[in-house]
Amino acid sequence: MESKQISSFIVRFQVTDFNEESNEKQWRIKVTHVQEDNENLFNTIEDAMQFMKKRVEDL
C-alpha cells in the first residue's frame, strides 16, 4: 500500500497598517506548517505561497 504524503498549512492574514488616503493595506501573513509545527511571517501573499509551494515540492 502506498503511503500518502500530507502537508497542511494554517494561514492567518492580519492588517498591520492602513493608509486611508490611498486605501492601501499592509499585511502580516503567518503561515504555520502543521506537520513541522513551524511558523513563518510574510508581508506578501506571493512570498507566503512560495513558502508553501517549496514545502509541498519537498515531499
C-alpha positions in Angstrom: 0.0 0.0 0.0 1.3 3.5 -0.9 1.8 5.9 1.9 0.2 9.3 1.3 2.2 12.4 2.0 0.2 15.2 3.6 1.2 18.8 4.0 -1.2 21.0 5.9 -1.0 24.8 6.4 -2.8 27.3 8.6 -2.7 30.8 7.0 -3.6 33.9 9.0 -3.9 37.4 7.5 -3.6 40.5 9.7 -3.7 44.1 8.6 -0.8 45.8 10.1 -1.2 49.3 8.6 -3.9 51.0 6.6 -3.4 54.2 4.6 -6.8 56.0 4.4 -5.7 58.3 1.6 -4.6 55.6 -0.8 -6.8 52.9 0.7 -3.8 50.6 0.8 -3.3 47.9 3.4 -0.1 46.3 4.6 -0.4 42.7 5.7 1.3 40.3 8.1 0.7 36.8 6.9 1.5 34.0 9.3 1.9 30.5 7.7 2.0 27.5 10.0 3.2 24.2 8.5 1.3 21.8 10.7 3.4 18.7 10.3 6.6 20.6 11.2 5.0 22.9 13.8 6.8 25.7 12.1 5.6 29.3 11.8 6.8 31.9 9.3 5.8 35.5 8.8 5.5 37.2 5.3 4.5 40.6 4.0 3.1 39.4 0.7 0.8 36.6 -0.5 3.4 35.8 -3.2 6.1 35.1 -0.6 3.7 33.0 1.6 2.6 31.0 -1.5 6.3 30.4 -2.5 7.0 29.1 1.0 4.1 26.7 0.8 5.0 25.6 -2.7 8.5 24.8 -1.6 7.3 22.7 1.3 4.9 20.7 -1.0 7.6 20.2 -3.6 9.9 18.8 -1.0 7.5 16.0 -0.1 
